[in-house]
Amino acid sequence: MPYRIVFDVGPKNDLISRSVFFSEFDSLPEAVAIAIEGVDDPAEHDIRVIESKSNRIVWRTCQEDWR
């Protein structure tokens, strides 16, 4: 199933191409790894990986109860 990365703020890491954050990924671990690398401090930003077709959140950095 394809996954997308969603940010409340844009990616902050200049070492990673911005186009990666508008791509779909076949692997959840790959999408999560890229999401984490895309910001200075993942704990301070609400970053989500969602299933592309359902828009269901499958991973999130925020520690708040989001379900």
N, C-alpha and C positions, 0 to 999 in steps of 0.2 A: 504494500500500500504506500502511495507517495505521501511525503510529509513536507510541510513548509515551516519556515521560521517567522515568528511575528514578534516585533519589538514595539514597546511604547515610545522609545527614543531610537534614533537610527544607530547603526553600527558605529563604533568608535575606533576600531582597530584598522589603521591604514595598511597593514600588512596583508589583509584579506580583501579580495576584490568585492566591491559592493554588489556586483551582480549575483554573487553566491547567495545573498540574502533574499533574492527574488526568484530563487530556483526551487525546484522540487527534488526531494531526495528519496531514494528507494529504501534507505536504511535509517531507522530511528536513531541508532547510536551515532551515525555520521552526522545527522541533523543536529543532535544535541551537542556534539563536540564542536561543530562550527558555530552554533549559537553561543556557547560559552566563550569561545575565542574572539567573538565579535564585539565584546564590550570590555571596558576597563575592569569593572567589578561586577560580575553576574549577580552577586547578592544584593546590589543596589538597584537593579533594573528588573522590571517584569518582562521576562523573555519567555515566550511560549513556543513549543513545537506542536503543530496541529496536523491532524489528518486532512489532507487536501480536499477530499471529496465530502467529508461530513463536517468539517471545521471543528471537530471535537479536539479539545486540548488533551494531549497525551503526555506532555512533560512541561514543567514550569519551574522557574527559579524562585518565585515568590514562596515564602514559607507560610503565608496565610492560608486558611482553609478556603479553597476556591471551588469546591464541588458543591 
